Amino acid sequence: MTDDQIHRLVRGGHDPQKVYAAFKSAVEHKGAPTVILAKTIKGYGLGEAGEGRNISHQQKKMNEKELPRISRTLWRAHQRRRGGADSIYRPPVDSPETKYLLERRKALGGFLPARTLRAPKLEIPPLSEFADTFKGSGQTEASTTMAFVRLLTQLLRNNKIGKHIVPIIPDEARTFGMDALFRQIGIYAPKGQLYEPVDSESLLYYHETKDGQILEEGITEAGSMSSFIAAGTAYANHAVNMIPFYIYYSMFGFQRIGDLMWLAGDIKAKGFLLGATAGTDVAERRGLNIRMVIAS
């Protein structure tokens, strides 16, 4: 058969009726397994631009000759003029298809991506409320980790923005001395505490609750970053301003999720990333002279 004769055939794997008939026959057949051979053409519909060619998956653009060919292949049932851009079929403006597409675009806010700010503005506390923290620790040297936890605790206790703070910890909260927050605001668990923690006898035991605020993710940098992105884009997606803090003791974890950090910046996620904080943690024990890095 010539290429033109083959192109006129509707191969079984491309024909919905044939595919349906094959599956119907297979379902109704009893007593033996059934094999369906759905014959297809690689790059079906691309015509000379890619049908039956290994480059089909990498096809990026078509020339003026190939575009009308695809138009004729995909819309053979429609009468149209040959050649030029007019040969490409476009449903009428009042057709059900066009109306549906326009309605969906309108519901999504138009033809161009946009960030619609619907979240009510937060009332940020004045710096005067943190005066004691800014005074420093006097003669006692304090690590940046300790200073941050004090500041975070004050933010969480604030009656105006406290409930909007989202502490995200992709490893171990005790590393940061955040034990006290277990009792104060709890670790978020949608089903509550389903086990007896190993430190249940201590005052600052692991307290999981349905209305907890700390996201204690375990050792999953990528999962924690996904939570950061969800909270950091809530202002646009859910009309709720959230202030996520992604807290990690080492710089190495950030190296593993650089692509997600790039994504967060690209989609305008809002929040704070804290990595390689100095203190009695692994980074310091490894001899790394690194201080806290904050990026908003």
Secondary structure by P-SEA (a helix, b strand, c coil): ccaaaaaacccccccaaaaaaaaaaaaacccbbbbbbccccccccccccccccccccccccccaaaaaaaaaaacccccccccccccccccccccaaaaaaaaaaaaacccbbbbbcccccccccccccccccccccccccccaaaaaaaaaaaaaacccccccbbbbbcccccccccccccccccccccccccccccccccccccccccccccccccccaaaaaaaaaaaaaccccccbbbbbbbccccaaaaaacaaaaaaaaaaccbbbbbcccccccccccccccccccccc
